[in-house]
Amino acid sequence: MPCRLETSGPLGALELGLAGLVRMRHVRLFSSVLEATQSLFQTLLSEEDFVLIDAGVTLRLRRGVRSVARRVHTFAHLDSDSLDEELRRVRAQHPKAPVLVVTQALFPHACATPDLIAHRVVADRYGATLLVDVSYDLGSHGPGGGGLLALQGMLGYVDLLLGDLSHGFGIRGGFIATNSQALDAVLKLESSSFEVLSPLNTLQAEVALVALAVVRSDEGERLRHALLGHAVLLHGRLRDAGFPALGSPTAFVPVRLGSRCLVRLVAHYLEREGVRVARIEPPLVSPLHGCLLGQLSASLSEAQVCDYFELFHAAVRWAQCHLPAARMDEQHTP
């Protein structure tokens, strides 16, 4: 349910502000990133179009693509050479068919990012459209809050962006950004049924504008610097204790523990102590590669980060002591 484009007022200011942040000409607001995803794929794709998606993209993106397109191919996670190979195969048989490449700026479950410059080069080589989801990094990472696109010097060089306003801008909402006036016009036409009621209200837009102002300010740079420092500190403490966190330091900290049973025991201990973590279990990962995913805040102190590490370490020791009994219970659970 896209928002009506407003030339003035908080909604219009938010669209213009986000467009400036990501260096794109057009931004459309939505009530959620899920609705933004569905609207984009329903507007952009037909059954006959080809879509190449990174093997690690979120279920939201995967379902959104498959709800519309039938010709969906997967390329190896973060691998621009695999993308090149898949595009070459498609173009050998369908030289003129529309092709969309879908990836993310940040994959939080592994704290990994693709080489977006290489992806851009490959997409251009085969005449494909490049879509990048910036839901997990925009505002909280990169110079000026421009996310990992800014860190790679790729702001303004991607065809389409999808974003979630809940992570960096304090409200439930999503957006699409593009440099294509034609696509923006189609999205505007699709939204004509919602001219009276906007799924984002004025208060939400005003909250997001305040957050956007912080993101682009010196205070925002200070907060991002503090967040990165916390991530580096926690990565180091985990590594020294034999629990290497995956990927590069970001706001997300995935730690591989192994079996599903151990992951659940550690998560149970932490949640009992008031620390919420996400479990990454099969089928998202292989049976012995279960992980816990934590998320850091810039407002923490270094002492608090160290306290969280000590709590995690205690949780692992407790879980290892209770692991044999837990496995027995798991085996006898119908």
C-alpha positions as CSV (number, residue, x, y, z in Angstrom):
1,M,0.0,0.0,0.0
2,P,2.3,2.9,-1.2
3,C,1.9,6.4,0.1
4,R,0.6,9.2,-2.0
5,L,3.5,11.5,-3.0
6,E,3.2,14.8,-1.2
7,T,5.0,17.9,-2.4
8,S,4.9,19.4,1.1
9,G,4.5,18.4,4.7
10,P,6.3,15.7,6.7
11,L,5.7,12.9,4.2
12,G,7.1,14.9,1.3
13,A,10.0,16.0,3.4
14,L,10.8,12.4,4.4
15,E,10.7,11.3,0.8
16,L,13.1,14.1,-0.2
17,G,15.3,13.5,2.8
18,L,15.6,9.7,2.1
19,A,16.3,10.5,-1.6
20,G,19.2,12.7,-0.6
21,L,20.6,10.1,1.8
22,V,20.7,7.4,-0.8
23,R,21.4,9.8,-3.7
24,M,18.4,8.6,-5.8
25,R,15.9,10.9,-7.6
26,H,12.7,9.2,-6.5
27,V,11.5,7.7,-3.2
28,R,8.1,6.0,-2.5
29,L,7.0,5.4,1.1
30,F,5.1,2.3,2.3
31,S,3.5,1.2,5.5
32,S,6.0,-1.6,5.9
33,V,9.0,-3.1,4.1
34,L,6.9,-6.1,3.3
35,E,4.4,-4.0,1.4
36,A,7.2,-2.2,-0.3
37,T,8.7,-5.5,-1.4
38,Q,5.4,-6.9,-2.7
39,S,4.5,-3.7,-4.5
40,L,7.9,-3.4,-6.2
41,F,7.9,-7.0,-7.5
42,Q,4.3,-6.9,-8.5
43,T,4.9,-3.7,-10.4
44,L,8.3,-4.5,-11.9
45,L,8.0,-8.2,-12.8
46,S,6.0,-10.5,-15.0
47,E,6.0,-14.3,-15.1
48,E,8.3,-14.3,-18.1
49,D,11.0,-12.1,-16.5
50,F,14.2,-13.6,-15.1
51,V,15.3,-13.0,-11.5
52,L,18.7,-13.9,-10.1
53,I,18.8,-13.9,-6.3
54,D,21.7,-14.3,-3.9
55,A,21.4,-17.6,-2.1
56,G,21.5,-15.8,1.2
57,V,18.7,-13.3,0.8
58,T,15.9,-13.0,3.3
59,L,12.7,-15.0,3.1
60,R,10.8,-11.8,2.5
61,L,12.8,-11.2,-0.7
62,R,12.6,-14.8,-1.8
63,R,8.9,-15.0,-1.3
64,G,8.3,-11.7,-3.0
65,V,10.1,-12.7,-6.1
66,R,8.5,-16.2,-6.3
67,S,5.0,-14.8,-5.9
68,V,5.3,-13.1,-9.3
69,A,8.2,-14.6,-11.4
70,R,8.6,-18.2,-12.5
71,R,12.1,-17.9,-13.9
72,V,14.0,-17.5,-10.7
73,H,17.7,-18.6,-10.5
74,T,20.0,-18.5,-7.5
75,F,23.7,-17.5,-7.6
76,A,26.2,-18.4,-4.9
77,H,26.2,-16.3,-1.8
78,L,28.2,-13.0,-2.2
79,D,29.8,-14.5,-5.4
80,S,30.0,-12.1,-8.4
81,D,31.7,-14.8,-10.5
82,S,28.7,-17.1,-9.9
83,L,26.4,-14.2,-10.8
84,D,28.3,-13.7,-14.0
85,E,28.0,-17.4,-14.9
86,E,24.3,-17.5,-14.2
87,L,23.7,-14.3,-16.3
88,R,25.8,-15.7,-19.1
89,R,23.6,-18.8,-19.2
90,V,20.4,-16.7,-19.3
91,R,21.6,-14.4,-22.0
92,A,22.8,-17.3,-24.2
93,Q,19.2,-18.5,-24.6
94,H,17.3,-15.2,-23.9
95,P,19.4,-12.3,-25.1
96,K,16.6,-9.7,-24.8
97,A,14.7,-10.9,-21.8
98,P,14.4,-8.5,-18.8
99,V,16.6,-9.7,-15.9
100,L,16.6,-8.5,-12.3
101,V,19.5,-9.2,-9.9
102,V,18.5,-9.2,-6.2
103,T,21.0,-8.9,-3.3
104,Q,21.4,-7.2,0.1
105,A,23.9,-4.6,1.2
106,L,24.3,-6.4,4.5
107,F,23.5,-10.0,5.4
108,P,23.1,-9.9,9.2
109,H,23.1,-13.6,9.8
110,A,26.7,-13.7,8.6
111,C,27.7,-10.0,8.9
112,A,28.7,-10.2,5.3
113,T,28.4,-7.8,2.4
114,P,28.8,-8.4,-1.4
115,D,31.2,-6.6,-3.6
116,L,28.6,-4.2,-5.0
117,I,31.0,-2.7,-7.5
118,A,31.6,-6.1,-9.0
119,H,27.9,-6.8,-9.0
120,R,27.3,-3.5,-10.8
121,V,29.9,-4.3,-13.5
122,V,28.4,-7.8,-14.0
123,A,24.9,-6.5,-14.2
124,D,25.9,-3.9,-16.8
125,R,27.7,-6.5,-18.8
126,Y,24.5,-8.4,-19.4
127,G,22.0,-5.6,-19.4
128,A,20.5,-6.6,-16.0
129,T,18.8,-4.4,-13.4
130,L,20.4,-4.4,-10.0
131,L,18.3,-4.3,-6.8
132,V,19.9,-3.9,-3.4
133,D,18.0,-4.3,-0.1
134,V,19.4,-1.8,2.5
135,S,17.1,-2.7,5.3
136,Y,19.9,-3.7,7.8
137,D,22.5,-1.0,7.3
138,L,21.1,2.3,6.1
139,G,21.4,4.9,8.8
140,S,23.4,2.8,11.2
141,H,26.5,2.1,9.1
142,G,28.8,3.9,6.6
143,P,29.9,7.5,6.2
144,G,27.0,9.9,6.5
145,G,24.7,7.0,7.4
146,G,24.6,5.9,3.8
147,G,25.1,2.3,4.8
148,L,27.5,-0.2,3.1
149,L,26.7,1.4,-0.3
150,A,28.3,4.6,0.9
151,L,31.2,2.6,2.3
152,Q,31.8,1.1,-1.2
153,G,31.2,4.4,-3.0
154,M,28.1,3.0,-4.6
155,L,25.4,5.5,-3.6
156,G,23.5,6.5,-6.7
157,Y,24.9,3.7,-8.8
158,V,22.3,1.0,-8.1
159,D,19.1,0.8,-10.1
160,L,16.7,0.1,-7.2
161,L,16.8,0.2,-3.4
162,L,14.5,-1.4,-0.9
163,G,14.6,-0.2,2.7
164,D,13.1,-0.8,6.1
165,L,12.5,2.3,8.3
166,S,12.2,0.3,11.5
167,H,15.9,-0.3,12.0
168,G,17.4,3.1,11.6
169,F,14.6,5.6,11.6
170,G,12.3,4.6,14.5
171,I,9.1,3.8,12.7
172,R,7.4,0.9,11.0
173,G,7.6,1.6,7.3
174,G,9.5,0.9,4.1
175,F,10.5,2.6,1.0
176,I,11.6,2.1,-2.6
177,A,14.2,4.4,-4.2
178,T,14.9,4.6,-7.9
179,N,16.4,6.9,-10.5
180,S,13.8,5.8,-13.0
181,Q,11.1,8.3,-13.6
182,A,9.0,5.7,-15.5
183,L,9.1,3.2,-12.6
184,D,8.2,6.0,-10.1
185,A,5.3,7.0,-12.3
186,V,4.0,3.4,-12.3
187,L,4.3,3.2,-8.6
188,K,2.4,6.5,-8.2
189,L,-0.3,5.1,-10.5
190,E,-0.6,2.0,-8.5
191,S,-1.0,4.1,-5.3
192,S,-4.0,6.1,-6.8
193,S,-6.5,3.9,-4.9
194,F,-5.0,5.2,-1.6
195,E,-5.2,9.0,-2.1
196,V,-7.4,9.7,1.0
197,L,-5.8,7.5,3.7
198,S,-2.0,7.3,3.8
199,P,-0.5,4.2,5.5
200,L,2.2,6.4,7.0
201,N,0.7,9.2,9.2
202,T,2.1,12.6,9.8
203,L,3.4,11.7,13.3
204,Q,5.3,8.7,11.9
205,A,6.9,10.9,9.2
206,E,7.9,13.5,11.8
207,V,9.5,10.8,14.0
208,A,11.4,9.5,11.0
209,L,12.5,13.0,10.0
210,V,14.0,13.6,13.5
211,A,15.9,10.3,13.2
212,L,17.0,11.2,9.7
213,A,18.4,14.5,11.0
214,V,20.4,12.6,13.7
215,V,21.6,10.1,11.1
216,R,23.0,13.0,8.9
217,S,24.5,15.0,11.8
218,D,27.8,15.0,13.7
219,E,26.0,13.2,16.5
220,G,25.1,10.5,14.0
221,E,28.7,10.0,13.1
222,R,29.6,9.8,16.7
223,L,27.0,7.2,17.4
224,R,28.1,5.1,14.4
225,H,31.7,5.3,15.5
226,A,30.7,4.1,19.0
227,L,28.6,1.3,17.5
228,L,31.6,0.1,15.4
229,G,33.9,0.3,18.4
230,H,31.5,-1.8,20.4
231,A,31.3,-4.4,17.6
232,V,35.1,-4.5,17.3
233,L,35.5,-4.9,21.1
234,L,32.9,-7.7,21.3
235,H,34.4,-9.5,18.2
236,G,37.8,-9.4,19.9
237,R,36.5,-10.8,23.3
238,L,34.6,-13.6,21.5
239,R,37.6,-14.5,19.4
240,D,40.0,-14.6,22.4
241,A,37.5,-16.9,24.2
242,G,37.3,-19.3,21.2
243,F,33.9,-18.1,19.9
244,P,34.8,-16.2,16.7
245,A,31.9,-14.1,15.6
246,L,31.1,-14.4,11.9
247,G,31.9,-11.8,9.3
248,S,33.0,-8.2,9.9
249,P,32.1,-6.0,12.9
250,T,28.6,-4.5,12.5
251,A,25.6,-3.8,14.7
252,F,24.8,-7.5,14.3
253,V,26.9,-10.2,16.0
254,P,26.3,-13.8,14.8
255,V,28.2,-16.4,16.9
256,R,28.4,-20.0,15.6
257,L,27.8,-22.5,18.4
258,G,27.0,-25.8,16.6
259,S,24.1,-28.0,17.4
260,R,20.5,-26.8,17.6
261,C,20.3,-28.1,21.2
262,L,23.2,-26.0,22.3
263,V,21.9,-22.9,20.5
264,R,18.6,-23.2,22.3
265,L,20.1,-23.8,25.7
266,V,22.3,-20.7,25.4
267,A,19.4,-18.6,24.1
268,H,17.2,-19.8,27.0
269,Y,19.9,-18.8,29.6
270,L,20.3,-15.4,28.0
271,E,16.6,-14.7,27.7
272,R,16.2,-15.7,31.3
273,E,18.7,-13.0,32.2
274,G,16.9,-10.4,30.1
275,V,19.0,-10.5,26.9
276,R,17.1,-11.2,23.7
277,V,18.9,-13.0,20.9
278,A,17.7,-14.6,17.6
279,R,18.4,-18.3,16.9
280,I,19.7,-19.2,13.5
281,E,18.9,-22.9,13.0
282,P,18.4,-25.5,10.3
283,P,17.1,-25.2,7.6
284,L,18.6,-21.7,7.4
285,V,22.0,-23.3,8.2
286,S,23.5,-26.8,8.2
287,P,22.7,-29.0,11.2
288,L,26.0,-28.3,13.0
289,H,26.3,-24.6,12.2
290,G,23.6,-23.2,14.5
291,C,24.2,-19.6,15.5
292,L,22.9,-17.0,17.9
293,L,22.4,-13.5,16.5
294,G,22.8,-10.5,18.8
295,Q,22.4,-6.8,18.1
296,L,24.4,-4.0,19.6
297,S,23.4,-0.4,20.4
298,A,25.5,2.7,20.2
299,S,24.1,3.7,23.6
300,L,26.0,1.0,25.4
301,S,29.2,1.6,27.3
302,E,32.3,-0.5,26.8
303,A,31.8,-1.9,30.3
304,Q,28.3,-3.0,29.3
305,V,29.6,-4.7,26.2
306,C,32.1,-6.6,28.3
307,D,29.3,-7.5,30.8
308,Y,27.3,-8.9,27.9
309,F,30.2,-11.0,26.8
310,E,30.7,-12.4,30.3
311,L,27.0,-13.3,30.4
312,F,27.3,-15.0,27.1
313,H,30.3,-17.0,28.2
314,A,28.5,-18.0,31.4
315,A,25.5,-19.1,29.3
316,V,27.7,-21.3,27.1
317,R,29.3,-23.0,30.2
318,W,25.9,-23.6,31.7
319,A,24.5,-25.0,28.4
320,Q,27.4,-27.3,28.0
321,C,26.8,-28.8,31.5
322,H,23.1,-29.3,30.7
323,L,23.6,-30.5,27.1
324,P,23.6,-34.3,27.7
325,A,20.3,-34.2,29.5
326,A,18.8,-31.8,27.0
327,R,19.8,-34.1,24.1
328,M,18.1,-37.0,25.9
329,D,14.9,-35.1,26.4
330,E,15.0,-34.0,22.7
331,Q,15.4,-37.6,21.5
332,H,12.4,-38.7,23.6
333,T,10.2,-35.8,22.6
334,P,7.5,-37.1,20.2
